[in-house]
Amino acid sequence: MSEDKSILTEQLLDLTEELFHVLVPGLSLDVLSLDMTVAQMRVMFTLRSKGPCSMSTIASNSNVVPSTATGIVDNLVSKGLVIREDDKNDRRRVICRLSDDGKVMIDGIWTWGRSQIETLLDHLTPEQLGNGCEVVKALIGLQDG
């Protein structure tokens, strides 16, 4: 990586962190009062982004072993945030999905974040917005490839 690219990458990461610090003070008390561990949030976000998943998919995407994923899901089921069902094609397999309450919770976090970013984006020029779109599209393309 060239020195200029390295410097720009570091600047972008620093600015992203600074943006995080700008947004966090506005974080809703509802979000802060969630009785959730980081691992539980990972499972919730996995189920939100991928839809219904097997336990092995949840474990893989949450970077935990299957037995740990089972414990996390058990806790989320007891909170009414996740529903566990038998796979219709293979009764030995368990499929998990967000409950309606789980969807409301995760969507609420996303809606809060989106509104914070939207407020800031309102102050940018069309050119700045276009540049931002190009960067985000490039980052998404890296995940797809």
GROMACS elastic network, one bead per residue, 0.5 to 0.9 nm:
[ bonds ]
;  ai    aj funct       b0    kb
    1     4     6  0.82807   500
    1     5     6  0.63543   500
    1     6     6  0.63590   500
    2     5     6  0.52646   500
    2     6     6  0.61877   500
    2     7     6  0.86596   500
    3     6     6  0.50153   500
    3     7     6  0.61246   500
    3     8     6  0.85950   500
    4     7     6  0.51303   500
    4     8     6  0.61554   500
    4     9     6  0.85283   500
    5     8     6  0.50693   500
    5     9     6  0.59896   500
    5    10     6  0.85453   500
    6     9     6  0.50897   500
    6    10     6  0.62163   500
    6    11     6  0.86120   500
    7    10     6  0.51667   500
    7    11     6  0.61729   500
    7    12     6  0.86691   500
    8    12     6  0.61088   500
    8    13     6  0.85862   500
    9    12     6  0.51379   500
    9    13     6  0.62325   500
    9    14     6  0.85905   500
   10    13     6  0.51328   500
   10    14     6  0.60900   500
   10    15     6  0.85324   500
   11    14     6  0.50534   500
   11    15     6  0.60379   500
   11    16     6  0.85064   500
   12    15     6  0.50399   500
   12    16     6  0.60561   500
   12    17     6  0.86042   500
   13    16     6  0.50344   500
   13    17     6  0.62794   500
   13    18     6  0.86374   500
   14    17     6  0.51315   500
   14    18     6  0.62194   500
   14    19     6  0.86626   500
   15    19     6  0.60708   500
   15    20     6  0.85319   500
   16    19     6  0.50254   500
   16    20     6  0.62621   500
   16    21     6  0.87872   500
   17    20     6  0.50019   500
   17    21     6  0.64368   500
   17    22     6  0.87773   500
   18    21     6  0.50535   500
   18    22     6  0.63109   500
   18    23     6  0.87833   500
   19    23     6  0.62639   500
   19    24     6  0.86744   500
   20    23     6  0.51909   500
   20    24     6  0.60674   500
   21    24     6  0.53825   500
   21    25     6  0.72619   500
   22    25     6  0.67446   500
   22    26     6  0.81832   500
   23    26     6  0.57938   500
   23    27     6  0.70229   500
   23   113     6  0.80935   500
   23   116     6  0.66598   500
   23   117     6  0.81013   500
   24    27     6  0.51277   500
   24    28     6  0.88946   500
   25    28     6  0.85703   500
   26    29     6  0.88907   500
   26   116     6  0.79853   500
   27    30     6  0.84091   500
   27    31     6  0.69158   500
   27    32     6  0.71660   500
   27   112     6  0.76550   500
   27   113     6  0.83278   500
   28    31     6  0.53257   500
   28    32     6  0.64605   500
   28    33     6  0.87164   500
   28   109     6  0.87958   500
   28   112     6  0.76271   500
   29    33     6  0.59283   500
   29    34     6  0.87024   500
   30    33     6  0.52613   500
   30    34     6  0.66345   500
   31    34     6  0.55373   500
   31   105     6  0.85092   500
   31   108     6  0.82334   500
   31   109     6  0.67479   500
   32    35     6  0.84911   500
   33    36     6  0.86897   500
   34    37     6  0.88403   500
   36    39     6  0.81048   500
   36    40     6  0.59907   500
   36    41     6  0.65393   500
   36    76     6  0.88997   500
   37    40     6  0.51078   500
   37    41     6  0.62973   500
   37    42     6  0.86878   500
   38    41     6  0.50365   500
   38    42     6  0.62184   500
   38    43     6  0.87656   500
   39    42     6  0.50408   500
   39    43     6  0.64021   500
   39    44     6  0.86986   500
   39    62     6  0.69691   500
   39    63     6  0.89272   500
   39    64     6  0.85841   500
   39    69     6  0.86930   500
   39    72     6  0.72444   500
   40    43     6  0.51507   500
   40    44     6  0.62120   500
   40    45     6  0.86484   500
   40    62     6  0.88821   500
   40    69     6  0.89931   500
   40    72     6  0.60239   500
   40    73     6  0.76508   500
   40    75     6  0.82977   500
   40    76     6  0.71743   500
   41    45     6  0.60517   500
   41    46     6  0.84204   500
   41   106     6  0.87610   500
   42    45     6  0.51537   500
   42    46     6  0.60174   500
   42    47     6  0.86043   500
   42    58     6  0.88649   500
   42    61     6  0.80161   500
   42    62     6  0.57459   500
   43    47     6  0.61924   500
   43    48     6  0.85391   500
   43    58     6  0.63447   500
   43    59     6  0.82612   500
   43    61     6  0.78386   500
   43    62     6  0.61397   500
   43    69     6  0.81446   500
   43    72     6  0.78465   500
   43    73     6  0.77048   500
   43    76     6  0.89921   500
   44    47     6  0.52126   500
   44    48     6  0.61431   500
   44    49     6  0.86884   500
   44    76     6  0.85804   500
   44    81     6  0.82742   500
   44    82     6  0.80142   500
   44    97     6  0.87912   500
   44    98     6  0.72207   500
   44   102     6  0.75043   500
   44   103     6  0.86667   500
   44   106     6  0.72092   500
   45    49     6  0.60520   500
   45    50     6  0.83743   500
   45   106     6  0.72093   500
   46    49     6  0.52853   500
   46    50     6  0.58246   500
   46    51     6  0.75788   500
   46    53     6  0.84087   500
   46    57     6  0.88809   500
   46    58     6  0.68434   500
   46    61     6  0.67202   500
   46    62     6  0.74716   500
   47    50     6  0.53108   500
   47    52     6  0.60321   500
   47    53     6  0.66571   500
   47    58     6  0.77494   500
   47    82     6  0.88303   500
   47    96     6  0.76981   500
   47    97     6  0.60284   500
   47    98     6  0.63235   500
   48    51     6  0.56058   500
   48    52     6  0.83400   500
   48    97     6  0.82255   500
   48    98     6  0.70914   500
   48   102     6  0.88797   500
   48   103     6  0.73008   500
   48   106     6  0.73841   500
   48   107     6  0.86042   500
   50    53     6  0.70934   500
   51    96     6  0.85940   500
   51    97     6  0.64672   500
   51    98     6  0.78889   500
   52    95     6  0.62284   500
   52    96     6  0.53902   500
   52    98     6  0.75024   500
   53    56     6  0.80244   500
   53    57     6  0.59654   500
   53    58     6  0.63852   500
   53    94     6  0.83103   500
   53    95     6  0.53278   500
   53    96     6  0.54070   500
   53    97     6  0.66468   500
   54    57     6  0.52499   500
   54    58     6  0.63395   500
   54    59     6  0.86744   500
   54    87     6  0.85678   500
   54    93     6  0.70967   500
   54    94     6  0.57594   500
   54    96     6  0.62439   500
   55    59     6  0.60558   500
   55    60     6  0.85262   500
   55    66     6  0.66224   500
   55    69     6  0.67830   500
   55    70     6  0.69722   500
   55    73     6  0.85964   500
   55    93     6  0.81506   500
   55    94     6  0.64477   500
   55    95     6  0.66673   500
   55    96     6  0.71971   500
   56    59     6  0.50312   500
   56    60     6  0.60629   500
   56    61     6  0.85313   500
   56    65     6  0.83784   500
   56    66     6  0.60364   500
   56    69     6  0.81370   500
   57    60     6  0.50831   500
   57    61     6  0.60182   500
   57    62     6  0.83389   500
   57    66     6  0.89419   500
   58    61     6  0.52618   500
   58    62     6  0.59099   500
   58    63     6  0.83843   500
   58    64     6  0.83881   500
   58    66     6  0.80391   500
   58    69     6  0.66651   500
   58    96     6  0.85795   500
   59    62     6  0.51641   500
   59    63     6  0.59162   500
   59    64     6  0.50278   500
   59    65     6  0.56604   500
   59    66     6  0.52125   500
   59    67     6  0.83472   500
   59    68     6  0.76159   500
   59    69     6  0.51933   500
   59    70     6  0.82789   500
   60    63     6  0.52083   500
   60    64     6  0.64636   500
   60    65     6  0.74723   500
   60    66     6  0.80288   500
   60    69     6  0.89422   500
   61    64     6  0.79493   500
   62    65     6  0.87064   500
   62    69     6  0.78220   500
   63    69     6  0.89997   500
   64    67     6  0.81715   500
   64    68     6  0.60975   500
   64    69     6  0.62646   500
   65    68     6  0.53905   500
   65    69     6  0.63306   500
   65    70     6  0.88143   500
   66    70     6  0.61636   500
   66    71     6  0.87524   500
   67    70     6  0.50693   500
   67    71     6  0.64980   500
   67    72     6  0.88198   500
   68    71     6  0.51108   500
   68    72     6  0.62662   500
   68    73     6  0.86075   500
   69    72     6  0.50515   500
   69    73     6  0.60532   500
   69    74     6  0.84530   500
   70    73     6  0.51210   500
   70    74     6  0.60136   500
   70    75     6  0.86757   500
   71    75     6  0.63585   500
   71    76     6  0.87551   500
   72    75     6  0.52505   500
   72    76     6  0.63793   500
   72    77     6  0.86941   500
   73    77     6  0.59852   500
   73    78     6  0.85108   500
   73    82     6  0.71070   500
   73    83     6  0.87319   500
   73    84     6  0.82089   500
   73    96     6  0.80984   500
   74    77     6  0.51044   500
   74    78     6  0.62405   500
   74    79     6  0.87443   500
   74    82     6  0.85780   500
   74    84     6  0.87732   500
   75    78     6  0.51178   500
   75    79     6  0.63809   500
   75    80     6  0.87984   500
   75    81     6  0.89672   500
   75    82     6  0.88850   500
   76    79     6  0.50193   500
   76    80     6  0.63196   500
   76    81     6  0.53711   500
   76    82     6  0.55044   500
   76    83     6  0.83683   500
   76   102     6  0.88180   500
   77    80     6  0.50068   500
   77    81     6  0.57948   500
   77    83     6  0.59241   500
   77    84     6  0.72660   500
   77    99     6  0.87530   500
   78    81     6  0.76777   500
   78    82     6  0.81927   500
   79    82     6  0.77794   500
   80    83     6  0.73972   500
   80    98     6  0.89233   500
   80    99     6  0.68130   500
   80   100     6  0.87391   500
   80   101     6  0.68865   500
   80   102     6  0.73013   500
   81    97     6  0.87392   500
   81    98     6  0.59813   500
   81    99     6  0.51731   500
   81   100     6  0.73824   500
   81   101     6  0.55747   500
   81   103     6  0.77288   500
   81   105     6  0.82910   500
   82    96     6  0.66365   500
   82    97     6  0.56317   500
   82   100     6  0.84961   500
   82   101     6  0.83234   500
   82   102     6  0.62913   500
   83    95     6  0.83331   500
   83    96     6  0.55947   500
   83    97     6  0.53665   500
   83    98     6  0.60273   500
   83    99     6  0.56357   500
   84    94     6  0.66353   500
   84    95     6  0.57848   500
   84    97     6  0.66170   500
   84    98     6  0.88237   500
   85    88     6  0.86031   500
   85    93     6  0.86648   500
   85    94     6  0.57293   500
   85    95     6  0.52451   500
   85    96     6  0.62094   500
   85    97     6  0.82638   500
   86    89     6  0.85774   500
   86    90     6  0.74568   500
   86    91     6  0.53250   500
   86    92     6  0.71501   500
   86    93     6  0.60463   500
   86    95     6  0.59705   500
   86    96     6  0.86482   500
   87    90     6  0.51748   500
   87    91     6  0.53153   500
   87    92     6  0.73695   500
   87    93     6  0.54402   500
   87    94     6  0.56459   500
   87    95     6  0.57947   500
   88    91     6  0.62764   500
   88    93     6  0.87019   500
   89    93     6  0.84886   500
   90    93     6  0.55797   500
   90    94     6  0.84750   500
   91    94     6  0.73667   500
   97   102     6  0.88612   500
   98   101     6  0.76768   500
   98   102     6  0.51505   500
   98   103     6  0.58656   500
   99   103     6  0.62106   500
   99   104     6  0.86116   500
  100   103     6  0.51122   500
  100   104     6  0.62530   500
  100   105     6  0.86916   500
  101   104     6  0.50595   500
  101   105     6  0.61978   500
  101   106     6  0.87473   500
  102   105     6  0.51255   500
  102   106     6  0.62483   500
  102   107     6  0.83970   500
  103   106     6  0.53073   500
  103   107     6  0.58122   500
  103   108     6  0.82406   500
  104   107     6  0.51648   500
  104   108     6  0.58740   500
  104   109     6  0.87101   500
  105   108     6  0.51080   500
  105   109     6  0.65412   500
  105   110     6  0.88842   500
  106   109     6  0.52319   500
  106   110     6  0.63870   500
  106   111     6  0.86363   500
  107   111     6  0.59381   500
  107   112     6  0.84998   500
  108   111     6  0.50218   500
  108   112     6  0.61188   500
  108   113     6  0.86364   500
  109   112     6  0.52374   500
  109   113     6  0.63369   500
  109   114     6  0.86098   500
  110   113     6  0.51786   500
  110   114     6  0.59966   500
  110   115     6  0.85686   500
  111   114     6  0.50416   500
  111   115     6  0.61006   500
  111   116     6  0.86344   500
  112   115     6  0.52872   500
  112   116     6  0.63822   500
  112   117     6  0.88499   500
  113   116     6  0.51660   500
  113   117     6  0.63048   500
  113   118     6  0.85239   500
  114   117     6  0.52048   500
  114   118     6  0.59292   500
  114   119     6  0.86009   500
  115   119     6  0.61974   500
  115   120     6  0.87906   500
  116   119     6  0.53734   500
  116   120     6  0.67187   500
  116   121     6  0.88855   500
  117   120     6  0.51798   500
  117   121     6  0.61028   500
  117   122     6  0.87165   500
  118   122     6  0.62330   500
  119   122     6  0.54650   500
  119   123     6  0.75653   500
  120   123     6  0.57940   500
  120   124     6  0.75266   500
  121   124     6  0.53744   500
  121   125     6  0.85719   500
  121   129     6  0.74191   500
  122   125     6  0.82423   500
  124   127     6  0.79980   500
  124   128     6  0.58743   500
  124   129     6  0.63041   500
  125   128     6  0.51491   500
  125   129     6  0.62343   500
  125   130     6  0.85811   500
  126   129     6  0.50390   500
  126   130     6  0.60719   500
  126   131     6  0.86376   500
  127   130     6  0.50292   500
  127   131     6  0.62253   500
  127   132     6  0.86104   500
  128   131     6  0.51108   500
  128   132     6  0.61836   500
  128   133     6  0.86358   500
  129   132     6  0.50227   500
  129   133     6  0.61740   500
  129   134     6  0.86956   500
  130   133     6  0.50522   500
  130   134     6  0.63056   500
  130   135     6  0.88007   500
  131   134     6  0.51243   500
  131   135     6  0.63899   500
  131   136     6  0.87904   500
  132   135     6  0.51798   500
  132   136     6  0.62707   500
  132   137     6  0.85827   500
  133   136     6  0.51937   500
  133   137     6  0.60240   500
  133   138     6  0.85123   500
  134   137     6  0.51349   500
  134   138     6  0.61366   500
  134   139     6  0.86748   500
  135   138     6  0.51357   500
  135   139     6  0.62749   500
  135   140     6  0.87141   500
  136   139     6  0.50539   500
  136   140     6  0.61684   500
  136   141     6  0.85059   500
  137   140     6  0.51061   500
  137   141     6  0.60541   500
  137   142     6  0.86964   500
  138   142     6  0.63741   500
  138   143     6  0.89742   500
  139   142     6  0.51903   500
  139   143     6  0.67741   500
  140   143     6  0.52179   500
  140   144     6  0.64643   500
  140   145     6  0.88782   500
  141   144     6  0.50654   500
  141   145     6  0.62058   500
  142   145     6  0.53479   500
